[in-house]
Amino acid sequence: MTVQDTELPYLRRCVELAAEALAAGDEPFGSVLVGADGTVLGEDHNRVASGDRTRHPEFALARWSAAHLTPGERAEATVYTSGEHCPMCAAAHAWVGLGRIVYVASSEQLSAWLAELGVPQPPVRTLPVHEVAPGVAVDGPVPELAEQVRALHVRFHHGGT
């Protein structure tokens, strides 16, 4: 499956949430959980500036879905996100049985951008979702929004909030 034009509003919201994270002094990542009928079930942005490096929006949405959705509802839901899930979030996504992931920027793109900016490598190796959770359907990147995500990361690492 490829990213449809009808999905772009969810992805644009992810970029807005990433900008909200940046405005709050956090790393620019945002995610939206959408049910099978198109209803937004939840949304969040990065909150790692608190000192808890596990407070990623994808992880929070996986935990929320496990507590509030049936297994069938989780399987039919889609997580839209500004950046491809990290290994921790991909594992959480698979463990709770969420459906498809659609991301704006790939982990490969993000790694290249951060290397260009001189940002040290993270303590956990960056992997594509399919290497961590091979049964999860994944679509992305979305070129028409990726430059906006890149600009947020540039601002976070070199331009202030």
C-alpha positions as CSV (number, residue, x, y, z in Angstrom):
1,M,0.0,0.0,0.0
2,T,1.2,3.5,-0.7
3,V,0.4,6.7,1.1
4,Q,-2.9,8.2,-0.1
5,D,-3.7,11.9,-0.4
6,T,-6.4,11.4,2.2
7,E,-3.7,10.5,4.7
8,L,-1.7,13.7,4.2
9,P,-3.8,15.6,6.9
10,Y,-2.7,13.1,9.5
11,L,0.9,13.4,8.4
12,R,0.7,17.2,8.5
13,R,-0.6,16.9,12.0
14,C,2.4,14.8,12.9
15,V,4.7,17.6,11.6
16,E,2.6,20.1,13.7
17,L,3.1,17.9,16.8
18,A,6.8,17.7,16.1
19,A,6.9,21.5,15.9
20,E,5.0,21.6,19.3
21,A,7.7,19.3,20.8
22,L,10.4,21.7,19.4
23,A,8.6,24.7,20.9
24,A,8.5,22.9,24.3
25,G,12.3,22.4,24.0
26,D,12.1,18.8,23.0
27,E,13.2,16.7,20.0
28,P,10.8,17.2,17.1
29,F,8.8,14.1,16.7
30,G,5.0,13.7,16.6
31,S,2.6,10.9,16.0
32,V,-1.2,10.3,15.5
33,L,-3.1,7.1,16.1
34,V,-6.1,6.7,13.7
35,G,-8.8,4.1,13.9
36,A,-10.1,2.1,10.9
37,D,-12.9,4.6,10.4
38,G,-10.5,7.6,10.2
39,T,-11.2,8.8,13.7
40,V,-8.1,10.2,15.5
41,L,-7.8,8.1,18.7
42,G,-4.8,9.8,20.1
43,E,-1.8,12.0,19.4
44,D,1.4,12.9,21.2
45,H,4.8,14.4,20.7
46,N,8.3,13.6,22.1
47,R,8.7,14.3,25.8
48,V,12.3,13.1,26.3
49,A,13.5,16.5,27.6
50,S,12.1,15.4,30.9
51,G,15.1,13.0,31.2
52,D,13.1,9.9,30.4
53,R,14.5,8.9,27.0
54,T,11.6,6.4,26.5
55,R,8.9,9.1,26.2
56,H,8.5,8.8,22.5
57,P,5.0,9.5,21.1
58,E,4.9,6.1,19.3
59,F,5.6,4.3,22.5
60,A,3.0,6.3,24.4
61,L,0.4,5.6,21.7
62,A,1.2,1.8,21.7
63,R,0.7,1.7,25.5
64,W,-2.5,3.7,25.3
65,S,-3.9,1.4,22.6
66,A,-3.1,-1.7,24.7
67,A,-5.2,-0.2,27.5
68,H,-8.1,1.2,25.5
69,L,-8.6,-0.8,22.3
70,T,-9.5,-4.4,21.5
71,P,-7.0,-6.5,19.7
72,G,-9.1,-6.1,16.5
73,E,-9.2,-2.3,16.8
74,R,-5.5,-2.2,17.3
75,A,-4.8,-4.3,14.3
76,E,-7.0,-2.1,12.1
77,A,-5.5,1.2,13.5
78,T,-2.7,3.2,11.7
79,V,0.1,5.1,13.4
80,Y,1.1,8.2,11.4
81,T,4.4,9.7,12.5
82,S,6.9,12.4,11.6
83,G,9.8,9.9,11.7
84,E,10.1,6.2,11.3
85,H,9.8,4.3,14.6
86,C,13.0,3.7,16.5
87,P,13.6,0.0,17.5
88,M,12.0,0.5,20.9
89,C,8.8,2.0,19.4
90,A,8.7,-0.6,16.6
91,A,8.9,-3.4,19.1
92,A,6.2,-1.8,21.3
93,H,4.0,-1.3,18.2
94,A,4.4,-5.0,17.2
95,W,4.0,-6.3,20.7
96,V,0.6,-4.6,21.2
97,G,-0.6,-5.6,17.8
98,L,-1.0,-2.2,16.1
99,G,-1.6,-2.1,12.4
100,R,0.2,-0.1,9.7
101,I,2.8,2.6,10.2
102,V,3.1,5.6,7.9
103,Y,6.0,7.9,8.4
104,V,7.2,11.2,6.9
105,A,10.9,10.7,7.2
106,S,12.8,7.4,7.3
107,S,15.3,6.4,10.0
108,E,17.9,6.4,7.1
109,Q,17.0,10.0,6.2
110,L,17.2,11.1,9.9
111,S,20.5,9.4,10.4
112,A,21.9,11.2,7.3
113,W,20.6,14.6,8.5
114,L,22.0,14.2,12.0
115,A,25.4,13.1,10.6
116,E,25.4,16.2,8.4
117,L,24.7,18.3,11.5
118,G,27.5,16.7,13.4
119,V,25.1,15.1,16.0
120,P,26.6,12.1,17.8
121,Q,25.1,8.7,17.1
122,P,22.3,7.6,19.5
123,P,23.0,4.9,22.1
124,V,20.7,2.5,20.2
125,R,21.3,1.5,16.6
126,T,18.9,3.0,14.1
127,L,17.1,0.2,12.2
128,P,14.2,0.3,9.7
129,V,10.9,-0.9,11.3
130,H,10.8,-4.1,9.1
131,E,14.1,-5.3,10.7
132,V,12.6,-5.1,14.2
133,A,8.9,-5.9,13.4
134,P,8.8,-7.7,10.1
135,G,5.1,-8.4,10.2
136,V,4.1,-4.7,10.4
137,A,3.0,-2.9,7.2
138,V,5.1,0.2,6.8
139,D,4.8,3.1,4.3
140,G,7.0,6.1,3.8
141,P,8.8,8.3,3.4
142,V,6.6,11.1,2.2
143,P,8.9,13.5,0.2
144,E,6.5,16.4,0.1
145,L,6.7,16.7,3.9
146,A,10.2,15.4,4.6
147,E,11.9,18.8,4.2
148,Q,9.7,20.3,6.9
149,V,10.8,17.5,9.3
150,R,14.4,18.1,8.4
151,A,14.1,21.8,9.1
152,L,12.7,21.0,12.5
153,H,15.7,18.8,13.3
154,V,18.1,21.5,12.0
155,R,16.4,24.1,14.3
156,F,16.6,21.7,17.3
157,H,20.3,20.9,16.9
158,H,21.6,24.3,15.6
159,G,19.0,26.9,15.5
160,G,17.4,26.9,19.0
161,T,13.7,26.4,19.6
